[in-house]
């Protein structure tokens, strides 16, 4: 991609990972960018991790629990917090707050 590209929310690819509503905005050979929405008490599926990609989660709204099951680790993240997941770590998001959680995520390939 040599030119800037605007992606409107109506153009995103929508998919579900368990109860996690995901919106994929950008995917190139070097980066992936999207947003996840979780209603209170909802949990996304365990993502097996990405062989050659780091992934960042940034909590834009709400409160989530990020589970890294391979080491039985649970990290509470609040609005404004971020976590870096190294490859190839499995992970899952759980909304532990009382409002809809919005998590922005990106991967560098």
C-alpha positions in Angstrom: 0.0 0.0 0.0 1.6 3.2 -1.2 -1.2 5.7 -0.5 -3.0 6.6 2.7 -6.3 4.7 3.2 -9.3 5.8 5.1 -11.5 2.9 6.5 -15.0 3.8 7.6 -16.6 1.8 10.4 -19.2 0.7 7.9 -16.4 -0.9 5.9 -14.9 -3.0 8.7 -15.0 -6.8 8.6 -17.1 -8.0 11.5 -16.6 -11.4 13.2 -17.1 -13.1 16.6 -14.6 -14.8 18.8 -16.9 -16.3 21.4 -18.9 -13.4 22.8 -16.3 -10.9 21.6 -17.5 -8.8 18.7 -14.4 -7.9 16.6 -14.1 -5.3 13.9 -11.1 -5.6 11.6 -10.1 -2.2 10.1 -6.7 -2.8 8.5 -4.7 -5.8 7.5 -1.5 -5.6 5.5 1.5 -7.9 5.3 3.1 -5.9 8.2 0.3 -4.8 10.5 -3.3 -5.7 11.7 -5.5 -3.2 13.5 -9.0 -3.7 15.0 -11.4 -3.1 17.8 -13.2 -5.6 20.1 -16.4 -5.0 22.0 -17.4 -7.1 25.0 -20.7 -6.6 26.9 -20.5 -6.9 30.8 -19.7 -10.5 31.9 -18.8 -11.7 28.4 -15.7 -13.5 27.4 -13.9 -13.9 24.1 -12.5 -17.2 22.9 -8.9 -18.1 23.7 -6.8 -16.8 20.8 -3.9 -19.3 20.3 -1.4 -16.5 19.8 0.5 -15.4 16.8 3.6 -17.2 15.7 5.6 -14.2 14.6 3.6 -11.2 15.8 3.4 -9.2 19.0 -0.1 -8.0 19.9 -1.1 -4.9 21.8 -4.4 -4.4 23.6 -5.4 -0.9 24.7 -8.6 -0.5 26.8 -10.4 2.5 25.4 -13.5 2.0 27.6 -14.4 -0.3 30.5 -12.5 -2.8 32.6 -11.3 -6.2 31.3 -9.4 -9.2 32.5 -6.7 -10.4 30.1 -6.1 -14.1 30.7 -2.8 -15.7 29.6 -3.7 -19.4 30.2 -0.3 -20.9 29.5 1.0 -19.4 32.7 -2.3 -19.1 34.6 -2.0 -15.3 34.6 -4.8 -12.8 34.8 -4.2 -9.1 34.3 -6.8 -6.5 35.2 -6.8 -3.6 32.7 -8.8 -0.4 33.1 -9.6 2.4 30.7 -6.2 3.8 29.5 -4.2 0.6 30.2 -2.4 -1.4 27.6 -0.7 -4.8 27.5 1.8 -6.3 25.1 1.4 -10.0 24.3 4.6 -11.6 22.9 4.4 -14.3 20.3 3.1 -17.0 20.4 1.2 -16.5 23.7 -2.5 -17.6 23.9 -4.8 -15.0 25.4 -8.5 -14.2 26.1 -10.4 -11.1 27.1 -13.2 -11.0 29.7 -15.3 -7.9 30.5 -15.3 -7.6 34.3 -16.8 -4.2 34.4 -20.4 -2.9 34.4 -20.4 -1.3 31.0 -19.6 -2.2 27.5 -15.8 -2.6 27.1 -14.0 -1.4 24.0 -10.5 -2.8 23.4 -8.3 -1.5 20.5 -5.8 -4.1 19.3 -2.9 -4.2 16.8 -0.3 -6.8 15.7 3.0 -6.2 14.1 3.9 -9.0 11.7 
